[in-house]
Amino acid sequence: MQCSLCGEKVGRDEVGLTKKLINRGTQEYLCLACLSRRFRVSPEKLLEMADAFRAAGCTLFM
């Protein structure tokens, strides 16, 4: 999969974050850098969020 904005490769956490933060039914995903710009947070913070969602049992991050 590729980022719908910049074409960068998108990983599992980025797919999960896109679905969790934007729309669970989306078929277009954003890379960490584009998600970071969209939500005005650091990429590190987004990865922390992904870890927290995973720890909470969110099935998007299994």
N, C-alpha and C positions, 0 to 999 in steps of 0.2 A: 504494500500500500504506500501511497505517496500523499504528502501534504497538499491539500487543495489550493493553497495559496502560493507556496514557493517550490513545490515539487520534491522537497526533501523526504527521505525515507521515514516512515512512521512506525514506531514500535508499539508493543502491547500496552504499555502504560499510557502512551499518547492517545491510543484509540480509546482506552477506558476513560481518560480525562475528558476527551472531546465528548464522549457520550454522557458522562456524568455532569459536566459543566454547561454543555450547549444543548444537546438533544439526544436522548437515548436512541431514537430511531434514525439518526443520521447515517448516511452512507459516504459522507465526505469528512475527512479527518484533518486535524491540524497537528503539525510537529510541535515540539516543546517550545521552540523559539517563537513561533506564530501564536501559540496559546499564551505565552508569556506577554507578548505585546498586546494581545487582545484584552487580557485581564489585568494588565499593568502590575504584574508580580514577577518575581525572579523565577527562572527555571528551577532553581533549588527549592523554592517554596512549593512549586507545582509537584515536584517529586516527593516532597514531604507530605503533601496532600494525598498523593497516590498511595504512599505507605500507610497513612492513617485510614484511608478508605479500605485498603486491603486488610489491615488489622481489625477493622470494624466488621469485616465479613462481606463487604460489597462484592457481588458476583462479577462485576465488570473488571475486577482486578485479580482474579484467580489465575 
